[in-house]
Every structure is written in C-alpha cells, then in structure tokens.
Amino acid sequence: MPHQLPPTIDPVAAQRWHAAAPAESPWLHEEVARRMQERLDWIVKPPQHWCHWEPVRGGMQAHALLRERYPQASCTVYETVASHRDVAEERLGHRWWQPARWKSAGVQIAEPGQASADMLWANMQLHMAADPQALIERWHGTLKVDGYVMFSCLGPDTVRQLHRLYAELGWAPAGHAFTDMHDWGDMLVHAGFAEPVMDMEHITLTFATPERLLKELRELGRNLHPDRFAGLRGRGWKQSLEQAIAERWSDRQADGQFALTFEIVYGHAYKPQPKVRLESSSSVSLQDMRAMLRQPRNTGLR
C-alpha cells in the first residue's frame, strides 16, 4: 500500500532543511538523547553491533555516552548529508594512530548493511521527515532479527504557546503538526516491528527575551507547513513578532521569563522473526529461512 505522507509537511521544504541544517547538535537534542540512553537500563543483553543514525544533529555527546555504555560493541555511524558526514569522520572516526582505536571496538562511517545491527539509535529525527514511514522501514531493514530500535521525536503539544499566538494574530500556521505517539506505534507495526513501547514527557524551557526564544527555535528546525508564510519576511515582521511575544505570550513565569513547552516522544520496538505467508505455493528467502531456524527470540528486556 502507498505511504500516507504527513498532511502538514511540505516535502520539498523538509528535504531542503535536512540538507541545510547546521552540522551541530542543539542543546535540546543532547538532553533528550541523555534521557533516552537512560532507558537502555531496561535492556539486559547489550548489542554486539549498533547503528547511530545521523548523530551530528541527533547528539554527538550522546554518542560518547553510548560508546561508554557499550565499549566492546562496534558501531556504524550513518550520515546522509555530506557536510555532516565530514564532521562525523572528524569527530567520531578513529585514526590508526589514536589510542582509542585500540581500546574499544571500531567506529565505521558508512551506510549500514541490511540486517547488520542489533540496535539502531535515532534521536529527534522523525518529526522532520517528509516520509517517516519510509524512514522507519529503512530502520527495520537495517536491524537483525531480535534487534531493536530506540528513537525520539517531538510530539503534538510542542510549542503550543507559539501556535496559540499565531492563531490569535490571524497569521499562517507557526509550524507543521507533529504526530501523536500512538500513531507512531501504528507506523512501527505497519513497518514490521513488534511490541512497540511508546512514552512521552514534557520539557519546559524558559527564555529571558523573545530574541533568545526565537534563536532556540531556529536552531531546532524550520516551519514545514505547506500553508506557512510565502517568501521571506523582513526585519519589520521579526520585530512585530518579538513585540507580540513580549506583550501577549500566554505562559509567563513569575520572574517574567517566557516558557515554551516541548512534548518529547520516546519509542522502542524490536524486529521479530519473519512470518511466512502460507499459500498453495510459497517461497522463502534464504535470509528469512536462516532467521527462522535460529533460537527462539530473546528481546533482552528486563
């Protein structure tokens, strides 16, 4: 069946942002990754090989935490943007003369092979994807049977204060709609994953000035809504937005700071044994046959 693309994401704008996003990890991404790696305490069996999907934006500090947690596990780092791949090579790849190369398992900067990873780690990516279902299916193909995905993304309650302000001013939408965690669970199952576990929390950030608030948002992403303002806006419009935030913001702290809400969605699911569709004449790939003949699955969960 064809993918149902997100109704409020402009795919061209999404691709442009993906290619143009700064080659650095925003503070919020690092904080979410730190919280997500704590959830690995639930996993008993450590991975022998794991894949870090686009860590330059997802969390470079988090990569170090994961390497510390799994020092004997080899890792494939995958970056789809050339400039980000260069940064990953420089900061995560080990040269032959570096001591770290001999003290721990290796890091490979490359596209992961099919059924090659025991764990796939993807932080704060799905909510900006033009075709998230296709991305989830790629993750599924990268994992071995009984491998698992750990991911996070923004949920629908994110920056609700800004959406409310734009609506009050009669402006175009402040951003595209984010997917609910239950819908992510359905998409995981549709892609072939089993037993998805979804969780969410709210993180509230406060800012002393409207200028600092808007700077934080620009570091995190862009408005991908198809009905967003057309063309570029000038300094006058930016000043009017900052003034509107200063005068009409719906969530002010006692000390006058501007509060902004982020809903963080966490997801975990494993890749089950492949199922054979029985018909009068059925065919099974050699890879699937080998997987079905292995020992019964052990998800490694406590």
Beta strands, then each sheet from edge to edge (+ up, - down):
strand 1: 49-53
strand 2: 74-78
strand 3: 107-109
strand 4: 117-123
strand 5: 143-154
strand 6: 194-207
strand 7: 258-270
sheet 1: 3+ 2+ 1+ 4+ 5+ 7- 6+
end
